[in-house]
Structures are given as C-alpha cells and as structure tokens.
Amino acid sequence: MLPFWTSIALLSLAQGALVAVPGALSAPWLERRSSRRWAAIPPASVIGFVLVAGAAERASAQGLTYLALFAVPLLAALALGWLSFGARPLRALLVLPLFLLAWFDRSGLWGEGAALVLSALSCVTLGVLLAAVTPPLWLAAGIVAMAVADTALVVSEQLQRPNNALNAAHPAAGLPRLQSAIFGSAAMGYGDLFVAAVLGALLAVTVGRSLQLGAARLTALLALGFDLLFFAVDELPATVPVAVTLLILLAVRRWRPSRRPWLGRAPGTSARGRGRTARGPSAPARTQPPPAPRTPTAAAARNPTVR
C-alpha cells in the first residue's frame, strides 16, 4: 500500500486537475430555471450529510453507498459524453471498463484509481448542471460557504464519525465503493471532489479556458501546501484550498479591470455566447442615415412670408 503522504498528494493533485475538466453547458431549458437559491446546495450538502448521518449513522452510510453505486456511473457517462471539456458521445462507453476495473480490483491501486475517476467525473456532471442554473456570483458565495461550513464541522469534530462510517461502508458482492475517494492509505470525501468540479464549471461559464487551467494548477498547489497541516492534525477540510483559489481569482480580477470581466456578463454578450450582439434600445438592429437638410423653395427664397 502506498504511504500516506504519497496517497494524499495524489488525491490533492486529482482535486486540482478536476477544476480543469468541466465544460460550459448551453441549455435554454436550464437557464429558464436559473435561481440564486441553487447556490445553497454546496453548503447544504455538507450540513445535511452530518444531520442525516448523525440520526442514523450506519443506515445512512449504506444508503449513500448504494445511491452512489447506481448514480455515479450514469453521471460519469454524461460527463465523458457531453459535459466535460472536449467530450465526445462515444467516450461515455469508457465508464464500463472503469467500473469493471474498480469492481475486480477493488483493493488494488488500479481499482481505487478507476473508482476515483468515476466519482470525480460524476461530480463534473453535477457541477456543470449547478453552474448552468445558478448566477455566477451566488455560486461563488456558495463555494465559500461550503468551505466555511466544512471547516466549522471539522473543527467541532462533528464530521469525523459520519465520514468514517461512510468510508467503511461497502455494497454487497464486492461491488466498488463510489461514495468517496479512497486511494492508498488516504481518503477524501465526495464533497471535496464536488466543490472542485463546481469551481471548474463556474470558471468554464464565466472565463476563458486559460484561466480555468491556471485555477486548476493553483488549486493543486494550494492543496499540496494544505496537506502539510497533517503534521499537526489527523483530518482537514479539503474544501478550503478550492475556496481560497476562488478568493484569489476574485482579488486578482478586481485589481485588473482592463481584462475582460468575469463572474458576470459583459455588455452585449451572454455567458454561453460571447459573440452575440444584444438587441434593444442600446444596440438597434438597423441604423438609418440622418435625413438630408431641406432647402428652401424658389418661391420661399423670393418671399420669406410664404409658408
């Protein structure tokens, strides 16, 4: 088995890489359902998990295990086929060999890696859908709120027992555990992958590809530095590096107004169609030449009183 430091470093790198995976989704039927209320999902997922798991720890862990077993492969197929950057429909078929590898090599590194990829890809689908229905600034606030809630629950030691129960639960027949990311001797919660995918989806909607890739590198770097705190503690809120990355990007963009705006829509553009001209009073569809000045008639020139 891999040592802890190698395992947690690879999980942190995977979390950073996940920021670069989501693509932008343009779906009018989703945009019509846009609401700032969706921004409550990231923090509510952490708080709700603790409340539900605290009420029935073992039963909740088993239920989430089977929910992940059926939902994660389907969501991963959507990500590979349609919602990730550079997705192709045929790539959705890759879910089958990944699932089989995670099943038959459940205790090996290859199987754990395949399960990690499936869980991460399922988070991509959830993140892209959430970014499609949530106003950017509100979604950014939801990411930060999730990190704050996660930190508070870890510091108050309310998250450790539910997490341990969830990581220990497994479905029957040796089927893979897809409800969390376990690699080597380290574990990362599903929510830690989810928040990275949400950040990536937010950036895919609001900024260019180059800044999304830069944010992925920054997240990985911050996560690796954050891992050094394991010298002092046994558990850390892995949502924090993602939120810090977002705050750094907000600070940098605020002090560079000459660059194109983000976390909002530029005038005359939409978040998913940047070349589209706005229609309305400020940008008329057609322009007419000004009327030519009138010249006085010959009669009027001779007799100014003529009307």
C-alpha positions as CSV (number, residue, x, y, z in Angstrom):
1,M,0.0,0.0,0.0
2,L,1.2,3.5,-0.8
3,P,2.3,5.6,2.2
4,F,0.0,8.3,3.4
5,W,2.0,11.2,2.1
6,T,2.1,9.8,-1.4
7,S,-1.6,8.9,-1.3
8,I,-2.8,12.3,0.0
9,A,-0.6,14.1,-2.5
10,L,-2.1,12.2,-5.4
11,L,-5.6,12.9,-4.2
12,S,-4.8,16.6,-3.9
13,L,-3.4,16.6,-7.5
14,A,-6.6,14.9,-8.6
15,Q,-8.7,17.5,-6.9
16,G,-6.8,20.3,-8.6
17,A,-7.0,18.5,-12.0
18,L,-10.7,18.2,-11.6
19,V,-11.1,22.0,-11.8
20,A,-9.9,21.8,-15.4
21,V,-12.3,19.1,-16.6
22,P,-15.8,20.7,-16.7
23,G,-17.1,22.4,-19.8
24,A,-19.8,25.0,-20.3
25,L,-23.4,23.9,-20.9
26,S,-25.7,26.0,-23.0
27,A,-29.3,24.8,-22.4
28,P,-32.2,27.3,-22.6
29,W,-34.5,25.0,-20.7
30,L,-32.0,25.0,-17.8
31,E,-31.4,28.8,-18.0
32,R,-35.1,29.4,-17.5
33,R,-34.8,27.6,-14.2
34,S,-31.9,29.8,-13.0
35,S,-32.2,31.0,-9.4
36,R,-29.9,32.1,-6.7
37,R,-31.4,29.5,-4.4
38,W,-29.4,26.8,-6.1
39,A,-26.3,28.4,-4.5
40,A,-27.4,26.9,-1.2
41,I,-26.7,23.3,-2.5
42,P,-22.9,23.3,-1.8
43,P,-23.1,24.3,1.9
44,A,-26.4,22.4,2.4
45,S,-24.8,19.2,1.2
46,V,-22.2,19.3,4.0
47,I,-24.6,20.3,6.7
48,G,-27.3,17.9,5.5
49,F,-24.9,15.0,5.4
50,V,-24.0,15.5,9.1
51,L,-27.6,15.8,10.2
52,V,-28.8,12.7,8.3
53,A,-25.8,10.6,9.1
54,G,-25.9,11.6,12.7
55,A,-29.5,10.5,13.0
56,A,-28.9,7.0,11.6
57,E,-25.2,6.6,11.0
58,R,-24.9,3.1,9.7
59,A,-28.2,3.1,7.7
60,S,-27.4,6.4,6.1
61,A,-23.9,5.2,5.1
62,Q,-25.3,2.1,3.5
63,G,-28.0,4.0,1.7
64,L,-25.5,6.5,0.3
65,T,-23.3,3.7,-0.8
66,Y,-26.0,2.1,-3.0
67,L,-27.1,5.5,-4.2
68,A,-23.5,6.2,-5.4
69,L,-23.2,2.7,-6.9
70,F,-26.1,3.4,-9.3
71,A,-25.9,7.2,-9.8
72,V,-22.1,7.7,-10.2
73,P,-21.6,5.6,-13.4
74,L,-24.6,7.3,-15.1
75,L,-23.3,10.8,-14.1
76,A,-19.8,9.9,-15.2
77,A,-21.1,8.8,-18.6
78,L,-22.8,12.2,-19.0
79,A,-19.6,13.9,-18.2
80,L,-17.5,11.9,-20.6
81,G,-20.0,12.1,-23.4
82,W,-21.3,15.6,-23.2
83,L,-20.4,17.8,-20.2
84,S,-16.6,17.7,-19.8
85,F,-14.2,19.8,-21.9
86,G,-13.7,18.1,-25.2
87,A,-16.4,15.5,-24.5
88,R,-17.5,13.0,-27.2
89,P,-20.6,10.8,-27.0
90,L,-18.5,7.6,-27.7
91,R,-16.4,8.4,-24.7
92,A,-19.3,7.6,-22.4
93,L,-18.6,3.9,-23.1
94,L,-15.4,4.2,-21.1
95,V,-17.5,4.1,-17.9
96,L,-18.0,0.3,-18.4
97,P,-14.3,-0.7,-18.3
98,L,-13.6,1.8,-15.5
99,F,-16.5,0.2,-13.4
100,L,-15.3,-3.3,-14.1
101,L,-11.7,-2.4,-13.1
102,A,-13.0,-0.7,-9.9
103,W,-15.0,-3.9,-9.2
104,F,-12.5,-6.6,-9.8
105,D,-9.5,-4.7,-8.3
106,R,-11.3,-3.1,-5.5
107,S,-8.5,-3.3,-3.0
108,G,-5.7,-2.5,-5.6
109,L,-4.4,0.8,-6.7
110,W,-5.7,0.4,-10.2
111,G,-9.2,-0.3,-9.0
112,E,-9.1,2.5,-6.5
113,G,-7.9,4.8,-9.2
114,A,-10.7,3.8,-11.5
115,A,-13.2,4.4,-8.7
116,L,-11.7,7.8,-8.1
117,V,-12.0,8.7,-11.8
118,L,-15.7,7.6,-11.8
119,S,-16.5,9.6,-8.7
120,A,-14.7,12.7,-10.0
121,L,-16.5,12.5,-13.4
122,S,-19.9,12.3,-11.7
123,C,-19.0,15.5,-9.8
124,V,-18.3,17.1,-13.1
125,T,-21.9,16.5,-14.3
126,L,-23.3,17.8,-11.0
127,G,-21.1,20.9,-11.1
128,V,-21.9,21.7,-14.7
129,L,-25.6,21.4,-14.1
130,L,-25.4,23.6,-11.0
131,A,-23.4,26.2,-12.8
132,A,-26.0,26.3,-15.6
133,V,-28.8,27.2,-13.2
134,T,-27.0,29.4,-10.6
135,P,-26.0,33.1,-11.1
136,P,-22.2,33.2,-11.0
137,L,-21.7,35.5,-8.0
138,W,-24.2,33.5,-6.0
139,L,-22.5,30.2,-6.9
140,A,-19.1,31.7,-5.8
141,A,-20.7,32.6,-2.5
142,G,-22.0,29.0,-2.2
143,I,-18.5,27.6,-2.7
144,V,-17.1,29.8,0.0
145,A,-20.0,29.0,2.3
146,M,-19.4,25.3,1.8
147,A,-15.7,25.7,2.8
148,V,-16.7,27.6,5.9
149,A,-19.3,25.0,7.0
150,D,-16.9,22.2,6.3
151,T,-14.2,23.9,8.4
152,A,-16.6,24.5,11.3
153,L,-17.8,20.9,11.3
154,V,-14.2,19.5,11.2
155,V,-13.0,21.8,14.0
156,S,-16.0,20.9,16.1
157,E,-15.4,17.2,15.4
158,Q,-18.9,16.6,14.0
159,L,-17.8,15.4,10.6
160,Q,-15.3,12.7,11.6
161,R,-17.7,10.0,12.7
162,P,-20.1,10.2,9.7
163,N,-17.1,10.3,7.3
164,N,-15.6,7.2,8.9
165,A,-18.9,5.4,8.7
166,L,-19.3,6.4,5.0
167,N,-15.7,5.3,4.1
168,A,-16.2,1.9,5.8
169,A,-19.5,1.1,4.1
170,H,-19.4,-1.0,1.0
171,P,-22.1,-2.7,-1.1
172,A,-22.6,-6.4,-1.4
173,A,-20.9,-8.8,-3.8
174,G,-17.6,-6.9,-3.6
175,L,-19.0,-4.0,-5.8
176,P,-16.9,-0.8,-5.8
177,R,-17.3,1.9,-3.3
178,L,-18.0,5.1,-5.2
179,Q,-19.4,7.3,-2.4
180,S,-15.9,8.7,-1.5
181,A,-12.4,8.9,-2.9
182,I,-10.1,6.3,-1.3
183,F,-6.6,5.9,-2.7
184,G,-3.8,4.0,-1.0
185,S,-3.8,5.0,2.7
186,A,-5.7,8.3,2.3
187,A,-9.3,9.2,1.9
188,M,-11.1,12.3,0.5
189,G,-14.8,13.0,0.8
190,Y,-17.1,13.1,-2.2
191,G,-17.9,16.7,-1.3
192,D,-14.2,17.7,-1.7
193,L,-14.3,16.5,-5.3
194,F,-17.7,18.1,-5.8
195,V,-16.6,21.6,-4.8
196,A,-13.6,21.4,-7.2
197,A,-15.9,20.4,-10.0
198,V,-18.3,23.3,-9.2
199,L,-15.4,25.7,-9.3
200,G,-14.3,24.4,-12.6
201,A,-17.8,24.6,-14.0
202,L,-18.2,28.2,-12.7
203,L,-14.9,29.2,-14.5
204,A,-16.0,27.4,-17.7
205,V,-19.1,29.5,-17.8
206,T,-17.5,32.8,-16.9
207,V,-13.9,32.9,-18.1
208,G,-11.6,31.6,-20.8
209,R,-10.0,28.2,-20.9
210,S,-6.6,29.5,-20.0
211,L,-7.7,30.9,-16.7
212,Q,-9.6,27.7,-15.9
213,L,-6.3,25.8,-16.4
214,G,-4.5,28.3,-14.2
215,A,-7.0,27.9,-11.5
216,A,-6.6,24.1,-11.7
217,R,-2.8,24.5,-11.2
218,L,-3.3,26.9,-8.3
219,T,-5.8,24.6,-6.6
220,A,-3.4,21.7,-6.8
221,L,-0.6,23.8,-5.4
222,L,-2.7,25.1,-2.5
223,A,-4.0,21.6,-1.8
224,L,-0.5,20.2,-1.6
225,G,0.6,23.0,0.7
226,F,-2.5,22.5,2.8
227,D,-1.6,18.8,3.2
228,L,1.4,19.9,5.3
229,L,-1.0,20.6,8.2
230,F,-1.4,16.8,8.5
231,F,1.8,17.0,10.6
232,A,-0.3,18.6,13.3
233,V,-3.8,17.2,12.8
234,D,-5.5,14.0,11.6
235,E,-8.3,15.5,9.4
236,L,-8.6,18.6,7.3
237,P,-11.4,20.3,5.4
238,A,-10.2,19.7,1.8
239,T,-12.8,22.2,0.5
240,V,-10.6,25.1,1.8
241,P,-7.9,25.1,-1.0
242,V,-10.7,25.3,-3.6
243,A,-12.4,28.3,-1.8
244,V,-9.0,30.0,-1.4
245,T,-8.3,29.6,-5.1
246,L,-11.7,31.3,-5.9
247,L,-10.9,34.2,-3.5
248,I,-7.5,34.7,-5.0
249,L,-9.0,34.8,-8.5
250,L,-11.6,37.3,-7.4
251,A,-8.9,39.5,-5.8
252,V,-6.7,39.4,-8.9
253,R,-9.5,40.1,-11.3
254,R,-10.8,43.0,-9.2
255,W,-7.4,44.8,-9.4
256,R,-7.1,44.2,-13.1
257,P,-10.1,45.9,-14.6
258,S,-8.6,46.1,-18.1
259,R,-9.1,42.4,-18.5
260,R,-12.4,41.0,-19.7
261,P,-15.0,40.8,-16.8
262,W,-15.9,37.6,-15.2
263,L,-18.4,36.3,-12.7
264,G,-20.9,38.5,-14.6
265,R,-21.9,39.0,-18.2
266,A,-20.2,41.6,-20.3
267,P,-22.5,44.1,-22.1
268,G,-23.8,42.7,-25.4
269,T,-22.8,39.1,-24.5
270,S,-24.2,36.1,-22.8
271,A,-22.3,33.7,-20.5
272,R,-22.5,31.0,-23.1
273,G,-22.4,33.0,-26.3
274,R,-19.8,35.7,-26.2
275,G,-20.1,36.8,-29.8
276,R,-23.8,37.6,-29.7
277,T,-25.0,41.2,-30.2
278,A,-27.6,42.5,-27.8
279,R,-30.9,43.6,-29.3
280,G,-32.6,46.6,-27.7
281,P,-32.5,50.3,-27.4
282,S,-28.8,50.4,-26.7
283,A,-27.9,48.3,-29.8
284,P,-30.5,48.8,-32.5
285,A,-30.8,46.1,-35.2
286,R,-30.7,48.7,-38.0
287,T,-29.4,52.2,-38.3
288,Q,-30.8,54.8,-40.7
289,P,-28.8,57.7,-42.2
290,P,-29.8,61.1,-40.9
291,P,-32.3,62.9,-43.1
292,A,-30.9,65.4,-45.6
293,P,-31.4,69.1,-44.7
294,R,-34.3,70.7,-46.5
295,T,-33.5,73.5,-49.0
296,P,-36.0,76.5,-49.4
297,T,-38.0,76.5,-52.5
298,A,-37.6,79.3,-55.1
299,A,-40.8,81.0,-54.0
300,A,-39.8,80.9,-50.4
301,A,-36.5,82.4,-51.2
302,R,-38.1,85.4,-53.0
303,N,-40.8,85.9,-50.4
304,P,-39.9,84.8,-46.9
305,T,-43.5,85.1,-45.7
306,V,-44.6,82.3,-47.9
307,R,-45.4,79.1,-45.9
